[in-house]
Amino acid sequence: MIGVKRLAGAALAALLLTGAAHAQPSLSPEARTAARFDAVVKDRAQLRLFLRTMPKGGDLHNHLAGTAYAEDFLAWAGEGGLCVTTDPLPAIVAGPCDAPGKAPAQGLGKTNPPLYSRAINSLSMRSYNPGADGALPSGHDQFFSTFARFGPAGDGKLSAMLAVARDYAAGDAVGYVETSVNPSAMSDLVNLARDTPWDGDMAKALAALEPAIPAMTAKARQEFDAAEAEADRRQGCHAQKPRTGPCAVVLGYQAFAVRVLPPSVVFAQLTAAFALAQADPRFVGVNIVAPEDDPTALADYALHMRMLRFLKTRYPDVKLSLHAGELTLGLVTPRELRFHIREAVEVAGAGRIGHGVDIAYETDASSLLARMARDKIAVEINLTSNDVILGVKGADHPLHLYRQAGVPFVLSTDDEGVSRIDLTHEYLRAVTEQGLTYADLKAAARASLEYAFLPGPSLWVSPRAPVAACAKAGAACDRFLAGSRKATAQWRLEREFEAFEAAPH
């Protein structure tokens, strides 16, 4: 490990561990930090303090619209002159706000604190209690329904959402966020396909869309250039050299299709997403989103996987991280649990799997796990999301099944604003509910960058050995890092672990 090697020659004083009566033999910074972790592992408050500052690398399963908290959306609604309904489940809507059943969002926390508080509950999972105060009868329905209720406040707020994502990541010791977001320019292709009946001819559908792709990608690039520049202005990044805090957080984008829409629209969205990932290096991959158990999503699942395979043959360098297996027994029929992850891997060619909760129900799960382990297809573990949406947690969660099979995994947030969590919270759950050690968490943080879709070769040739050019710091390593965004992020993480493990805990 780079950080440990660099510090190995330094003289380390003998440590007094908590409760020890005499000095222990000299420990490496990593061992000392692991000992501190072990000392606080059963004290949740102390454990959170420890984990809060622990470097976490990347958050690879993140939805930009779900990252902002309800309070952010209410503030943006106020700025935009929007209203909050007084329904049992308050929603953000357009004005005028003096109509019955509406109140101005501007200053709502002061003018009507009870409504403001109910709005936060309605726009998130805060204080969720099935059926209480109008809440929907399941965590699944409450979670997914929030997006429509806060959605209007996010219109035109791309730069603000990017700034929020960077701010929350920086405060949580996260250096890279791979977030799902679509440029508004994608609608240009969608509008071409919206009224086109789907006849299953993907080559014909692609040919109809291709003339509009260059203009769409150019417009999307302009949109994100402007949004990133405005986010930099908001956070004072232009004056920072080098960048620090939120300004140092790197964002990678995944464009996506919404799996509950008609096939012609889904295909157009996927085509736009692949084209963006090919044309703009900021768009690092493609995904498909929306409730996997939706009747349309279930009926069209195999079709969607074939669409992805078709487009991947046209855009072979584009990487896929696919929501698959976000299902459990009882939510859908047993037959729907048998093939979703396998088709995402074997048909669509996914490089990562999002959620993967129903793996134990897949037909011949052992061979599928073996393939994921062999091909290094990482699974994105979202513990809180799986709990609130599916009711799967603790010993029922398949994290250990993946680990036993040797499948790489990363810890991620999914929709931290809706769930009202952060990545530290997911690390804490991984410790307290899944029994992960400091070494496990450190490996997960490294994996989050190893399996990120950042371009360029990895810093590592094995978990403990860097590439030859970076066996030590110097000009050769500088040249290698200059050619790889992935390796640059990994190098930064190692420096952060050096500082974290050298600091007193």
Beta strands, then each sheet from edge to edge (+ up, - down):
strand 1: 58-63
strand 2: 83-85
strand 3: 92-93
strand 4: 102-104
strand 5: 176-180
strand 6: 250-258
strand 7: 283-289
strand 8: 321-324
strand 9: 352-355
strand 10: 378-381
strand 11: 409-411
strand 12: 460-462
strand 13: 465-466
sheet 1: 1+ 5+ 6+ 7+
sheet 2: 3+ 2- 4+
sheet 3: 8+ 9+ 10+ 11+
sheet 4: 12+ 13-
end
